[in-house]
């Protein structure tokens, strides 16, 4: 029986892992916390000093995430006055907010939480009549930077007091 060694090299990490070939070994994971481009190489060698390598460049994308507050108080005190989708790793998002009768009260198509058009201020389409206290529903569709698509829905409690 001949020994075969597999060396994995991960650019941008201090992890260089030597794995002796054994099909009973548990698989291993390397977790990257910073998005960007990186190179991963596998170098294989045996007891006869024969070796070969293969490298691949990969793009690391941020983990797509959407945090949705469920209550806001658009009462003009400058605290929690707007509702918005808090997102990370998204390329695009669209969100529709409906009242209890199914009427659209707001549509959001901007993931930039610093832009006012990505927020709901508690008025119909942000410039109409003030919406009543109560529960509103929302549905959103999003596309992550890596192309993954997903959707979600839930409820928002609007409290003017």
C-alpha positions in Angstrom: 0.0 0.0 0.0 1.3 3.4 -0.9 0.8 6.6 1.0 -0.9 9.6 -0.6 -0.9 13.0 1.0 -3.3 15.8 0.2 -2.3 19.3 1.1 -5.0 22.0 1.0 -3.8 25.6 0.8 -6.3 28.5 1.4 -5.2 32.0 0.3 -5.8 34.7 2.9 -5.9 32.3 5.9 -3.3 30.9 8.2 -4.9 27.5 7.6 -2.8 25.1 5.6 -4.2 21.7 6.2 -2.4 18.4 5.6 -4.8 15.5 5.2 -3.6 11.9 4.7 -5.8 10.1 2.3 -8.2 8.0 4.2 -11.8 7.6 3.1 -12.9 7.0 6.7 -11.8 10.6 7.8 -14.5 13.1 8.5 -14.8 15.9 6.0 -13.5 19.3 7.0 -14.7 22.9 6.5 -13.0 26.2 6.2 -15.2 29.2 7.0 -14.4 32.6 5.4 -15.9 35.6 7.2 -14.8 38.2 4.7 -16.3 38.4 1.2 -14.0 38.7 -1.8 -12.0 36.6 -4.2 -9.6 33.9 -3.1 -7.7 30.9 -4.4 -7.8 27.4 -3.1 -5.1 24.8 -4.1 -4.8 21.1 -3.6 -1.4 19.5 -3.8 -1.3 15.8 -4.0 1.9 13.7 -3.6 2.9 10.1 -2.9 5.9 8.1 -1.5 7.6 8.2 -5.0 7.9 12.0 -4.8 5.3 12.4 -7.5 3.0 15.3 -7.0 0.5 17.4 -8.8 -1.6 20.4 -8.0 -4.8 22.1 -9.0 -5.9 25.6 -8.0 -9.3 27.3 -8.4 -10.2 30.9 -7.9 -13.5 31.4 -6.2 -15.7 34.4 -5.3 -16.8 34.6 -1.7 -20.2 36.3 -1.2 -21.6 37.8 2.0 -24.2 35.7 3.7 -27.6 37.1 2.6 -29.5 38.4 5.5 -32.8 40.3 6.1 -33.8 41.5 9.6 -37.3 42.8 9.7 -38.6 44.9 12.7 -42.2 44.0 13.7 -43.1 47.3 15.4 -42.6 51.0 14.7 -43.9 54.2 16.0 -44.1 57.0 13.4 -45.2 59.7 15.9 -42.5 62.3 15.1 -40.3 61.9 18.1 -37.4 60.8 15.8 -37.2 57.4 17.5 -38.3 54.4 15.5 -40.3 56.7 13.2 -39.7 54.6 10.0 -39.9 51.0 9.1 -37.3 49.4 6.8 -35.8 46.1 5.9 -32.4 45.8 7.5 -30.4 43.8 4.8 -27.0 42.6 4.1 -25.6 40.8 1.0 -28.5 41.7 -1.2 -28.4 43.0 -4.7 -32.1 43.8 -5.0 -35.3 43.7 -2.9 -38.9 44.6 -3.4 -41.4 44.8 -0.6 -45.1 45.4 -0.5 -46.9 46.5 2.6 -50.7 45.9 2.8 -53.4 47.0 5.3 -55.8 44.5 6.8 -58.1 44.8 3.8 -55.3 43.9 1.3 -54.8 47.4 0.0 -51.3 48.4 -0.8 -50.1 51.2 1.5 -46.3 51.1 0.6 -44.0 49.6 -2.0 -40.3 49.6 -1.4 -37.7 48.7 -4.1 -34.5 50.1 -2.5 -32.3 48.1 -0.2 -30.2 51.2 0.9 -31.5 51.7 4.4 -30.0 55.2 4.4 -32.2 56.3 1.5 -35.6 57.6 2.5 -37.4 55.7 -0.3 -36.3 52.5 1.3 -38.3 53.4 4.5 -42.0 53.5 5.3 -43.1 56.5 7.4 -46.6 55.2 8.3 -48.3 57.2 5.5 -49.9 55.7 2.4 -47.1 55.6 -0.2 -45.1 57.9 2.2 -46.9 61.0 1.1 -50.6 60.3 1.6 -52.9 60.0 4.5 -51.5 58.7 7.8 -52.2 55.0 8.3 -54.2 53.9 11.3 -52.7 52.1 14.3 -52.9 48.4 13.7 -51.3 45.4 12.1 -50.1 45.5 8.5 -48.7 42.6 6.5 -45.6 42.6 4.2 -44.2 40.4 1.6 -40.7 40.7 0.0 -38.7 39.1 -2.7 -34.9 39.5 -2.7 -31.9 38.5 -4.8 -28.6 38.1 -3.1 -25.3 39.2 -4.6 -24.5 35.6 -5.3 -27.8 35.2 -7.3 -29.7 33.3 -4.7 -33.4 34.3 -4.6 -35.6 34.1 -1.6 -38.8 35.7 -0.2 -40.4 36.3 3.1 -43.5 37.7 4.7 -44.8 38.8 8.1 -46.6 41.4 10.1 -45.8 45.0 11.3 -47.5 46.7 14.2 -47.9 50.4 13.6 -48.4 52.4 16.8 -48.7 56.2 16.6 -48.7 56.7 20.4 
